[in-house]
Structure formats: C-alpha cells, structure tokens
Amino acid sequence: MKILSSILITGFIILMLCSSKTMKGRSFEDAPIGIAPHIAQPIVNFIKSKEGYRSMAYKDAVGVWTIGYGHTGAVSPGMRITLDQGEEFLKRDARKFENYVFSKAQRPLEWFKFGALVSFTFNLGFRLKGDLLRGIQIGNDALVIYKMNLYIYAGGRVLKGLVTRRKEETEFYKGSKIIIKRYSGCN
C-alpha cells in the first residue's frame, strides 16, 4: 500500500509539472512511473543521462570495468551486452541502492530526496556515512547538500561531470521543479 501511495503521489506531481496531460505524445496514464519499485521516472531518466549507455565494456575514470548504464558487477574486457541487458542491469543495480538508502535513512523521505540519494549511491557506491548519513537521518538538508557536493573527485582530481551531477542531484534533493521537469519526460 505504501509503494502504491508513493507511486500515485509521484504521478500526480509529475502530472502537475507537465504543462499538458501528455508525455512525449502518450497519455499520462500510460507513461511509466519508474522501473524500480520506489524510484520515480525522473530519477531513472536522470541516472540514464548521467551514466550514459555503452554496450561494450570500458574502464571508467578510476579504472573500474563498466558496461551498460554504469554497471560494474562482473564486467570483463571485451564484454558486450544488448540494450535490454543494460536495462535489466540498471533495474537490479537501482533496486540494490534503493534498499541501501532505505535501510540507512531510518526515516521516511520525500520521493525526490530518496531518488537523489539513490542516484548518488548508484554513482559512488555504498558511501552514506559520517556527517552525510547523520544529516539524512536527522533531516538536516543543508548538511546533506553540503556533504553531497564534496564528492566531485575521481582518481584524485575534480571531474566536471561529477560537479554537474552533484549540482543536479542536490537540486533533485531540494525538490527543484525545474530539474524534476527536465527529467520527467514532459514535452
């Protein structure tokens, strides 16, 4: 029941953000809300846009073998996957990080905060700890946003893509209508 309520509320918010009742030519009622049980479609779209899709294995900025939409589990040089396999990896990986964020938060979170933290951990791994975790648990949004924005380094150097991603993740965390609409699929 809780999941259904979250999905209905998310759907209503996305509907209100869209200027009409259509999303890319489809009726809103037919539009997918999310591929994982708790992540809203704008967060899925955000993760996909930031991770990008690659059908062939590659080394990321810190030398980790990666494929699909940022999938790193059991990836080897020369490995190839289909788009459907990439979507399946994304679903499984997103669920893993949903469960992690849910277990660490220890309190209910608005869908956009939850989604921002899932994207953050999807990108960085299991790193909700210290002041960042405390901020999440006690609802200190300023501390959470400050701490999230510190994770802009890979291989000891600042990466422009990480700076942009953290900025947009923190906008999601704050519930920015502009950033949510950008990734909602609204026309």
Salt bridges, closest charged atoms under 4 A:
GLU51 OE2 - ARG165 NH1 2.80
GLU87 OE2 - LYS48 NZ 2.83
GLU88 OE2 - ARG92 NE 3.97
ASP93 OD2 - HIS71 ND1 2.77
GLU98 OE1 - HIS38 ND1 3.80
GLU110 OE1 - LYS113 NZ 3.45
ASP131 OD1 - ARG134 NH2 2.47
ASP131 OD2 - LYS147 NZ 3.87
ASP141 OD2 - LYS113 NZ 2.78
GLU168 OE1 - LYS50 NZ 3.09
GLU168 OE2 - ARG182 NH1 3.02
GLU169 OE2 - ARG165 NE 3.02
GLU169 OE1 - ARG166 NE 2.70
GLU171 OE2 - LYS174 NZ 2.89
